[in-house]
Amino acid sequence: MADAASQVLLGSGLTILSQPLMYVKVLIQVGYEPLPPTIGRNIFGRQVCQLPGLFSYAQHIASIDGRRGLFTGLTPRLCSGVLGTVVHGKVLQELGPGNVQKEVSSSFDHVIKETTREMIARSAATLITHPFHVITLRSMVQFIGRESKYCGLCDSIITIYREEGILGFFAGLVPRLLGDILSLWLCNSLAYLVNTYALDSGVSTMNEMKSYSQAVTGFFASMLTYPFVLVSNLMAVNNCGLAGGCPPYSPIYTSWIDCWCMLQKEGNMSRGNSLFFRKVPFGKTYCCDLKMLI
């Protein structure tokens, strides 16, 4: 019980601290670029046309809504985090304890069993908390059109149910689940390969090295599965009555596969993945560009 409470408190603290970062990330994902590009230098020192980074973007939001505005969508996100932690722990508990025998802890069968347990627990948590995730995204995206459609948690629930029914709470769920599952299996499989074939089992700091390899493979897996995150977030706000979910910021997609194909065609599969050294998308026109042509 104490472990669960500490996990909830730690998770809530991290959620609060990372809220401005996620807010900026979501607005970039839907294609909202309120600030003109600037001339900067890349990591090789070459002059390039770049879009403003995290801090400039956050400063722009704060100049309109104040610093408190950077925490828009925090309440449903906290609800999602707390509920997800509880559900995840309960499901793992119901599935029974994992195999803790040292002699098989590094076997591939053990990896498969533990990854399957974790996959079921994560999927259950994602399924239960996705409605709060949808509300979080929509409350953020309404900054674009200055709407107030998704302000309170209860009002947002009523609005979604009235306009879209039960399915509205699960917009973008499929790509999110697929991304989570693929990321988990990639991470654990790569970590197993690295720990088994790349690391020397005789090293005294073996456990520490394994934890590092798990972190590195987790980062690598999240990079590879980022398109699923992007598509899921876009589908969660697509055609929901907000300016940020409609053209010109976002086309109307018929399905998440249609969204995927269109992003791939435009070369925008990594949009929002980086919050620094952001390249200007090809063919995009800004207000400053139009003024220079007049």
C-alpha positions, 0 to 999 in steps of 0.5 A: 500500500505504501509503495502504491501511494509513493508511486502515485505521489512521485508520478503526480509530481513529475506530471505537474513538472512536465505539464508545460512541456507536454502542453507545448508538445501537443500544440506543435503536434497538431501543427500550431506554429504562432511564432515565425521561424528564425535564422539559427545554427544547427549542431554542425554550425551551419546556418538554417531556418529554425522554428522557435524551441520550447522556451520561446513557445512556452513564453508565448503561451504565458504572454497570453494566458499567464504562467498559470496557463502553462498548466492547462489540462493538468487536472484530467492528466493528474486523474489519468496518472493516478488512476493508471497507476492504481489500475496497473498495480491491481492488474499486476497483483491479479496476474500473480507475482513474477518469476523471481528465481535467479537462475531463470531471471535472464532467460528469454522465456522469463522475458516473454512472461514478464513482458506479457504481464506488463503488457496486459497491465499497461493495456488495461491502464491505458484503456481505463484512463484514455477518456481523461487523456482525450480531455487533456488533449482537447483542453490544450488544443482549444488554446489555438481557437481560444475556445472554452469548450473543454474547461471543467472535467465534468463539463468536458465529459458531458460535452463529449458524450452528448456530441460523440457518444461513448466512442468519443472518449476512446478517440485515438485509442488503437494507435496508442495501444499499438504504440505502447505494446510495440515500445514495450516489446522492443525495449525488453527484447533489445535489453535482453539481447544487450544484457545477454550478448553484449555485456560481460557477466563477470563485471562487478557492476553487472546490475548497474549496467543492465539498468543503463541498458534498459534505459537506453533501449527504452529511449530507442524504442520510444523514438521508433514508436513515436509516430503512434503517439503522434497519430493517436494525439491527432485522432483524439482531437480530430474533428471534435469541434475545435479549431485545432482539430480542423483545417488548416491545422489538421485535415479531417481524417477518416481513420487513424490509418488515413492520418498515418498515411497523410503524415508519412506522405508529408514527411511529418511523422516526427512532428513534435518529437523534438522541442529544440533545433526544429526544422521548418516543414517544407512548403509551410507558409508563415505570416512573416513570409507573406509580409516580406512578399508584399 
